[in-house]
Amino acid sequence: MIPDKEVKALESFNGRGNVVLSAYLPLDTFEHRQLAYENFLELAHRRLEECGSRADCREALGEDIEIVGLYLKSNGHRQNRGLAIFSCAAELFWRAYPLPVPVSTQVSVGLHFDLEPLKQVAELAQRP
């Protein structure tokens, strides 16, 4: 599981008004592992559309999508049951964490990282 120190860093992260991206991906089945990149891109591009004509939002989120996409295409992350990724390219912040349980595919964008799915994973991981 993610160390408390890291969770606190995510909770207190200050993007200085820049967009931050949170992504959760299930990797528990062969199909999920094969589709992780495509599913991420589909949801991320939906979030990109939500920027509308705001060039700053589109640019920052576009960089985050590119960084996460490169990681998903090139990394051996697929040996885990789930994956959580947090990115804010504008502030040079990027983290990826393997998760001990599968999660639903989700991509969120905002001024703060979406940590609710991470809290749910922590609760599931503590159950006997």
N, C-alpha and C positions, 0 to 999 in steps of 0.2 A: 504494500500500500504506500501511498505518498506520505513522506514524513510531515509531521505537523508544521515544522518550520517552513516547508515549501508551500503548504496550504495557506499559511498565514501570509506568505509573500504574495500569493495569488490574490488573496482577499484584500490586501492593502495596496496592491499595484496601482500606481497613479500614471495613467496614460496621457496626462496633461491635455485632456480633451480629445485625444486621438481615438479612433475606432480600435477596439480589440476584438479578437476572434477566439471563440471557444469551439472545439470540435470533439465529439465523442463518437467512436466507431467500434462496432462489435467485430471481433476477430475469432469467434469461437467455432465457426464452421468453415469448411473449404470455400463455400460460396461467399460468405462474408469476407474472407481474406481476399478472394479474387476481385470482389466488387468494391473494396474499401476506397480505392482511389476515385472510381467513377461516381460512387455515391457521395463522397465528399465534394467533388466538383459540382455535381448537380445542385446540392443544397447551398454550397458557397456562392454559386452564381445567382441563386434566388436572393440571397442576402445582398449581393452586389447590386441587383436591380432595385433593392429598397433604398439605395443611396440616391436614386433619381439622378438629377443633374448636378449634384454636389461633387465637383471634381476632386476635392480633398478627400472625401470619403471613398470615392471610387479608386483613387490612386493608392491610398493606404491599404484598403481592403484587397485590392489587386495584388499588392506585394505580399500580403499575408497568404493569400490563396496560392501564389506561386511558391512561396517557401514551404508551406504545408504539402503542396502537391509534389514537390521535389523529394521531400522526406518520405512520403507514402510510396512513390515510385522506386526509391532507391534503398530503403532501409529494411533491415531484417525484423521489423516490428511484428511481423505476422505470427510469431511464436506465442504471443500473449492472447488472453481471452477477450481483452478489450483495450482500448487506447484512448487517452485524453490528451488533447493538444491545445496549448494556449499561445497566442501570438499577437504581438503588437509591433509590426515592422517599423513604425514611426519612432518607437522608443527602443529599438533593437532588442526586444524581449521575445524569447521563444523557448517553450518547454514542451516536452512530450513525455508522458508517463504511461507505462504499461499498467493495465488494470487486471485484478485477479478474477473478475467476473465480467460477462458480456454486458454491454450497454446498448441502448437503442441509438441508431444513427441520428446525430443531431449536430447542427452548426448554428451557433448564435453569434450575433454581432451587437456590440453596444459600447458603452463607456466603461463597463466593468466586466470582468470575466464571469461567465455563467458557471457557478460552482454547485448548483443544486444537484445535478446528476452525480457529481463527485461525492457529495454528502450521502446520497442514496447508495452508492457503491460501498462507501465505508460502513454503512449500516448492514448491508448484505454480507460483507466480508467478515463482520464480527459475529454473525449468527452461527450457531453450531451446526 
